[in-house]
Amino acid sequence: MTDCNCKSSSEIACKISVFNPEERSRYDTIRKDLTTNLSFEKTTSGYTFNFPNQPSLLIKIVEWISFENRCCPFISFSLHVSGEPDKIRVELTGNEAVKNLLKEEFHLA
């Protein structure tokens, strides 16, 4: 899951080459940590990833979003945090091509 399998099209194309080797290693580690046993919901415009509300996890999520935003700028991200124990949500949205890419990349059913 750490390799970007995005397929180029006129609408979307991952730019995994934006990372230097150290960044790529960090990106791969964070992405694996956050997406293994991922809790998610399908929405009309994409997917919402759900995480427990833990300070160290929130920092890791923000770092992951910053990496994803660099390599996949066509994905829109929204971060929602509340004081509730299980209430960190990350919304990943976009057009139909983006939704299909998210489903494929993150193995979402």
N, C-alpha and C positions, 0 to 999 in steps of 0.2 A: 504494500500500500504506500510505501514511501516514494516510489517513482511516479512522477506525473505522467499519466497516460493520455493526457488531453490530446485530442485530434484537432489539427488546424482546420479552420474554416474561415469564411469571410467574416464571421461574427465573433468567434472566440479562438484563442490560441494561448496556451500557457507559455510563460516566459521563464522557465525554470533556470535558464542560463543567467538570470539577473543575480544569482547568488554566487558568492565566492565559496571556495571549498568549506571553510569554517561555518559560514551561514547555512550552506546546504546540509551539513551534518546536523546542525542545531535544528533546522526546519524539519528534517526527517525524524529526529528524536521527538520533538514536540508533537508533530502530527500523529505519530504512532501512539504516543502516550494519550492524546486526547481522543483519538478515534477508535481505539480498541474498546470493544463492548460499548459502543456509542448508543446513547439514548436519543432518539430523534422523533420528530413529527413532520409529516408532509403537509405543506401549506399550498395555497393556490399559486403562490409565486416562487416557491422553492422549498426549503427545509429549515426547521428549527432544531438545533442541537441543544440538549438539556444537560446541565452539569450541577453537581452539588455546590453550594455556596461556601467555598473555602478560600481564604485570602491568597494562599500560594497558587491555587488552581486558577484564580482570576488573573493573576499576573501572567501565568503561562498562556492562558486563553488570549489575552491582549497581545502577547508576543506572537502567537500563532496567527492571529488576524493580521498583524503587521506584515508578516511574511507572505501570507496568502494574497494580501492586497497588492504586493509587489509583483508576484508572479502571475496572478489572475485578476487583473484590475477590472475585468468585466463582471465580477461578482460583487453584489452589494451586501455589505455586512451591517448588522445592527446588534448591539450588545445590550442586554437587559439584565439588571442586577437588582435584587430586592434583599431585604434582611431575612427572608425565609431560608431554611436550611437547604432546600433543593432548587433554588431559584436563580441560577445563572442560565440565561438563554442566549444563544447566538443564532440570529436569523441570517441565512445565506439565500439571496434571492437574485432573480434575473429573468431574462426572457426564456422561451421554451428550450432553446439550445443550451442555455446555462443550466436549467433544471435537469436536462438529460445528462449533462456533463457531471453535475453533482451526484446524481444517482449512480452513475458509472464509477466515478472516482472514489466515492466513499462507500460503495457497495450497499446502497440503500434500497430496500425492497418496497 
